[in-house]
Amino acid sequence: MAILSGGAKGVDTAAHEGALEGNGTTVVVAPAGFLKPFPAGNRALFERIVESGGAYLSLVADEIAATQGSFFRRNACLAALAHALVVVEASYRSGARNAAHFARVLGRPFLAVPYSPWESHGAGCVLELRLGARLCTGADDVLAELERCHAGPLLPPKEEPDPVQVSLPFADKPATTDGVILDAVRRGARNADEICQLSGLGPGMVQRHVLTLTLEGVLAPDPSGALRVTTARGLVSPSNHLK
C-alpha cells in the first residue's frame, strides 16, 4: 500500500517518514518541480523517497517553483490519485480541507481524525466530520474503508450521455460541456452539486470536467472552498462576471 502526501512540514512529513521507516512505498504529490522543492528543507527527504523506490510527482517542470495556485492543483491531483483521503489535522481554512473538498467532488472516500471543537488546529476536522467524513481513530479505520469502497481494483467511471442540448434550464446553451460548467459557476454554483442543479449535467461528468478545469487553472476554489472562474489577474466572483 502506498502512502501519498504533499511533502509539507508536519503531518505530511510524518506520513512520508513513517512509510520509509516501515519499508513501504510513499509518493510526494508536490506543488513545485523537483529542483525547486517546497519546503526547501525537505529536499533530503524527497531524495530519500525517490531513492527508496517511491516517487516525486509534480504537475510542473523540474525548475518551476511553487505558486499559490499550484497548491490547489496539487490538492486536486492528490485527491484524484488516492483511493481514500485522510484529514489528520486541519484548521478551518487549510490545505487539508481543500484536499477534502476535491475528495467530495470526485466521490473519493475520505476520513477525518476527531478533535475537540475548541482546538483551532483541529476545527477543520470537526467540520469535515459534520460534512460526511468517516471517523478515523487509527489505521484499521482506513483499511476498513478501503475494503468497503474498493473491494476490487478501481475501474474507470462509465461515460454518461451528455444532456447539454436537452436539459439545460436556460436558453443560450454553450457548445461544450466545459462551457456549460463554467457558465454555471459564473451564475453562482459553488460546488459540483450546484453545478449539476444549474446545468442539468450528471454528477460523474461534472466531477471529471471540474477536475480537468481545476488542473488547467481555469477553476480554483476560494478560501471558503467555493469554486470560482480564474483569470490572469486572479479570481472572478459570479457577481463581478455578470456585471
Buried (B, 14 or more C-beta within 10 A) or exposed (E): EEBBBBBBEEBBBEBBBEBBEEEBBBBBBBBBBBEBBBBEEBBEBBEBBEEBEBBBBBBBEEEBBBBEBBBBBBBBBBBBBBBBBBBBBBBBEBBBBBBBBBBBBBEBBBBBBEBEEEEEEBBBBBBBBEBEBBEBEEEEBBEEBBEEBEEEEEEEEEEEEBBBEEEBEEEEBBEEBBEBBBBBBBBBBBBBEBBBEBBBBBBBBBBBBBBBBBBEBBBBBEEEBBBBBBEEEEBBBBEEBEE
